[in-house]
Amino acid sequence: MNKVILAGRLAVDPEVRYTQSGKAVASFRLAVNRRFSREEENTADFFSIVAWQKLAEICGNNLVKGSQVLIEGRLQVRSYDAQDGSKRYVTEVIANEVEFMGSRPAHAGNDYSNSAQSADNSSANSFGSELPPDEEIPF
């Protein structure tokens, strides 16, 4: 089974490109803290993440450097020939799912409409308003 789950913060803004066939591909680096003991310094590992198609566009429109995310995907190793003729290997995580964690950075792109945000706020504010104030809650 080839499954990777990482939680961390984007080290750079996602770079979205399009293939010749029109498929979107986003790539970015994810900084993931290592567990450490009290004697050790806090260190991080940096992983290359690649997302395709609709997921790539969502990442490009909503994520910025510093965004906290959870990535579920698979590990992939590919090779290519460098300009000097040597063979190079690249290990990257191909994202299947991206979960946004933490609060949305204030400087992030706004892909959500203001009406959708206000609808969410109004529904949250009206939560529980359908109960009369004198009614006893049965639990």
N, C-alpha and C positions, 0 to 999 in steps of 0.2 A: 504494500500500500504506500502510495506517495502522497502524503498530506502534510502541509505546513500551516501552522497557525502562529501569527506574529502580532504583537501589540506594541505600538510605538508611535513616534512622531515623524512627520515628513521632514527630511533634511533639506529638501529643495522643492520648489514649485513643480508640479507635474508638467511634463513636456508632452503635448499631444501632437501626433503626426498622422498622416493618412497614407496608406499604401496606394500603389498604382490602381488597385481594384476598388479603392474607396473605403476600405476598412480603417476605422480609427484605432490607434494604438497609443496608450499613455505609458510613460516610464517615469519613475521617480525612485529616490533612495529613501529607505525607512531606517531610522535610528531606533534600535531596541536596546534598552538597558539590560545589562547582565546583573544577575543576582550577585551580591557581594557581601563579604563579612565586614565586620567593623574595622579590621586591619587594612582592608583593601580600599583602593580608590574606586569611585563609581565610574564604570566604563560602559561603553555602548558598542554594539556591532551594527554595521551598516549593510543593509540588504538591498539589492536591486529588485524592484517590483515592476512587472509589466501587466497592464490590463488591456483587454481588447474590446472593440466594438462599443456597445452602449455603455458598458462599465467604464471604458476609457473616457468617453465624453462626460460622464457623471463626475469622474475624478478630476478631469480638467476644469470643469465648471465650478466645482464646490470645494476643492482642496487647495490649500496653500502651505507654504513652508511653516512648520510648527503645528499643523493640524494633527490631532490625535486620532488614530485609526486602528482597527483590528482587521487584519488581512487573513483570509483563508484561501489557500491555493495549493499548487504543487511545485516541487523543485524541478528545474530543468537545466541541463547542461548542454550548451551548443558550442560549436567551433566554427572558426572562419580563418581564412588565410590573410595575414596582415600584408601591408604594402612591401615589407622587406622579405616576403616569402615564407616567414615563419607561421606556424599554426598557433592560433590563440584560442583559449577556452574561456567561456563566460558561464557563470552559474547565476541563475536568476529565479525569482519566484513568479510564477504565472498566476495572477489573482483570479479566483473564481467568485469571491465575494469580498466586499469592502464594507465594513461597518464604521460609521462615523461615531467617534467617542468624544466626550468632553463637550465644552461649549464651542459654538461656531466662532472662529476668529472674526473680529470686527472688520478686518480688511479683506475678508474673503469675497469673491465674486457673488453677486446676488442672483442666483438662478431661480429662486422661488419668488412667486409674485407676492406683492404686499397684501393682496386680498386673501391669499392662502394663509399667510402668517396671521392676519387679523382674524380670520375664521377660526384658526387654532386657538388664539388667545380668548376669543369670545366663548368658545365651547368650554375652555378650561375655567373661565370665570363663572359660567353658569352651572358648573358641576354641583349637583346637590340642591339646586334651587327648586326642583320639582317637589321636594318634601315640605309639607307645612311645618312651620317652626315648632308647634306644640305636639306634633306626632312623635310617639316613642319609637325608637329604632329597635327592631326585634332581635337583637343579638348582644 
